[in-house]
Amino acid sequence: QAAAIRRERARVAAALAALRRVTVFPSHANFVLARVPDADHWFATLREAGILVKNVGGWHPLLANCLRISIGTPEQNERLLAALERP
């Protein structure tokens, strides 16, 4: 199970990093931390798609515009990435 999470984490991190103006921070956990152009908008977009992530921008100034995205199953992760591709 840990190997599957690592594979999915790498896949999701790479897909996020390929998006314009997104920075993905290195992770060894079951989530990725990504700085996005507008965390509030991304959070709302994902919530409307039924995908819950954490908007951690208010936790600390260094986390401005950051989302904490837990790694799920391949199918869940695919839904996340597909939701981010929509305008």
SVG drawing of the C-alpha trace seen along z (x, -y; Angstrom):
<svg xmlns="http://www.w3.org/2000/svg" viewBox="-20 -36 31 38">
<polyline fill="none" stroke="black" stroke-width="0.4" points="0.0,0.0 2.9,-2.4 4.4,-1.8 1.1,-2.6 0.8,-5.8 4.3,-6.8 3.6,-6.1 0.4,-8.1 2.0,-10.9 4.7,-11.2 2.2,-11.1 -0.1,-13.8 2.9,-16.0 4.2,-15.8 0.8,-16.6 0.3,-19.6 3.9,-20.8 3.1,-20.8 0.3,-23.3 1.1,-27.0 2.3,-28.9 2.0,-26.0 4.8,-25.0 4.8,-21.6 6.9,-21.1 8.8,-17.8 6.9,-15.4 7.4,-12.1 3.9,-12.0 0.5,-10.9 -0.2,-14.4 1.4,-17.1 1.6,-20.8 1.1,-23.0 1.3,-26.8 -1.3,-27.8 -2.1,-31.2 -5.4,-31.6 -6.0,-29.0 -9.5,-30.3 -10.6,-29.8 -9.0,-26.4 -10.5,-25.3 -14.0,-26.4 -13.6,-24.7 -12.6,-21.4 -15.3,-21.6 -17.9,-22.2 -16.6,-19.0 -17.0,-17.1 -13.3,-17.0 -12.1,-18.2 -8.6,-19.6 -7.3,-21.8 -6.7,-25.5 -3.8,-26.1 -3.0,-29.7 -4.3,-31.1 -2.2,-28.8 1.1,-30.7 2.3,-33.5 4.7,-31.1 1.7,-29.0 0.1,-31.8 -2.0,-30.3 -1.1,-26.7 -3.3,-23.7 -2.7,-20.4 -3.9,-17.6 -4.2,-14.2 -3.3,-11.3 -6.2,-9.0 -6.8,-6.1 -5.8,-6.4 -9.4,-7.0 -9.8,-9.7 -6.6,-11.4 -7.7,-11.3 -10.9,-13.1 -8.8,-15.7 -6.6,-16.3 -9.6,-16.3 -11.3,-19.0 -8.3,-21.2 -8.2,-20.9 -11.7,-22.5 -11.8,-26.2"/>
</svg>
